Amino acid sequence: MKASRPSFLFAVVVAVGFATWAILRFAYVSLPPLPWTAVPTLLLLAIGEAYTGWNIRGRIQGKPSGRGPNGKPEVKPVEPLMVARMAALGKASATAAAVLAGLFGGFAAYLGDSLDKSTPRHDFIVSAGTFVAAVALIAAALLLEWACRVPRDPDDEPNGHRA
C-alpha cells in the first residue's frame, strides 16, 4: 500500500468542491438546513487519529509507553497487523475527509454571496466549520499514515547513511 499523496487529496477537495458548487446553483433552495453535528464528529475523529498516530510512532521507535508492575518504564511492542490496519484507516480517513472537505467547501463557496439571509448564513457557518474540521481530519490521517511507516535500519544503507 502506498501512502496518500497530499496533491491527490487536494485534487479531490477541489474537484468535489467545484462539483458541489455547480450542483448547488440549481438545487440549493430545495435542501433542508445543514446539521452542525459533522463538526464535532470530525474533530473527535481527528483527535483520535492524531493521538493514535503519536502513540504508535512512539511504540514503533521503542519509547516507553507506561509503567510496568515494578514501576519501571515499560515498552509495549506493537503488532504488525495492527499497524497495517491503522495505516489503512489513515488512508481511508484521508480520502473520505478530502471528499467531505470538498463537499462542504463547495457549500461555503456557493453561500459566500448570500450571508445577508439567515438560512444561508447558518449554512455557511456550518459548512465552513465542517470544512475546517475535515481538513483537520486529513492532517490527522496523514499523521497516522506517517506514524505507521517502518523506520529504516541504518545497517541496510551503504556506509550507514540514508539516501
Secondary structure, DSSP 8 states (H G I E B T S, - for coil): -----HHHHHHHHHHHHHHHHHHHHHHGGGS----STHHHHHHHHHHHHHHHHHHHHHHHTT---EE-TTSSEE-----HHHHHHHHHHHHHHHHHHHHHHHHHHHHHHHHTT-TTSHHHHHHHHHHHHHHHHHHHHHHHHHHHHHHTS----GGGSGGG---
